[in-house]
């Protein structure tokens, strides 16, 4: 048995390149909590995007029940963590912390075996489609057109998404104006997606969806809060665009509820509990004849998605792409809208640029 010798967490906070907002939130910085798992002379990496409190949960609550376990028995470590967070609650920061540890353990296992992580699972495909995601409500028209047009016309990504539902759904005319601007920027053949981040009521979302049919919107993400199951079903049953949700899921019960009311299930490996839960959630979706889509963090999702037969695409999210390209050697770029792994590199195929990212560190360190 190769034991897990070390488990540390470090938080890094990175300012955005400009102010960003969606329908229900605004931000000017993003925090990445990185976990390092060591054993057998190797180090595995995993991360989540969330509060620095996730790092404290790793250190104080989860690391003690993971250290010393076999580095090859990732499901056993996951179950130990799930039991450990019973009283502090799995949804939210604890679930995010679990996800970062669990993905680091899979990376460690694959590195110990000397194989890419997708080879450890077995590949269902050799690449995964991506869609460009940004189009924040804070963007002026010129920047919106530059970003979307760059993805479609310069990078060959034939599907893009913008944020709508500005000011909690109170600026409908501006939302529709921005959808028209987005269609003008990408042309008639690229797929156009929108994300309201739960800003609308059900009737409002249905009305907006019908108005957006003029610009051939294919994907309507979180038209209402993902907690509003009845509202989500009403929207799905009434609109032409595919309705998607699931990014906040932290357990299988959440996904079991959502697959009844969406056309495509979103899963976030940095929140749901990690790669094992990603695969189980994808199976829940498959049982309903649905595809799944990876929410944000494209570099971390790649290998799990490659092993998932019913994956539709990954989100090439501007904020996380920018951070992951700065943080990791081995960062992969999509070619003609498809992301493929470097099969010459073990595990996730990524190595932290320690010196480059030190300036962003806000909590913890390698030796913690």
Buried (B, 14 or more C-beta within 10 A) or exposed (E): EBEBBBBBBBBBBBEBEEEBBBBBEEBEEBBBBBBBBBBBEBBBBBBBBBBBBBBBBBBEBBBEBBBEBBBBBBEEBBEBBBEBBEEEEBBBBBBBBBBBBBBBBBBBBBBBBEBBBBBBBEBBBEBBBBBBBBBBBBBEEEBBBBBBBBBBEEBEBBBBBBBBBBEBBEBBEEBBEBBEBBBBBBEEEBBBBBBBBBBBBBEBBBBBBEBBEEBBBBBBBBBBBBEBBEBBBBBBEBBEBBBBBBBBBBBBEBBBBBBEBBBBBBBBBBBBBBBBBBBBBBBBBBEEEBBBBBBBBBBBBBBBBBBBEBBBBBBBBBBBBBBBEBBBEBBBEBEEBBBBBEEEBBBBBBBBEEEEBEEBBBBBEBEB
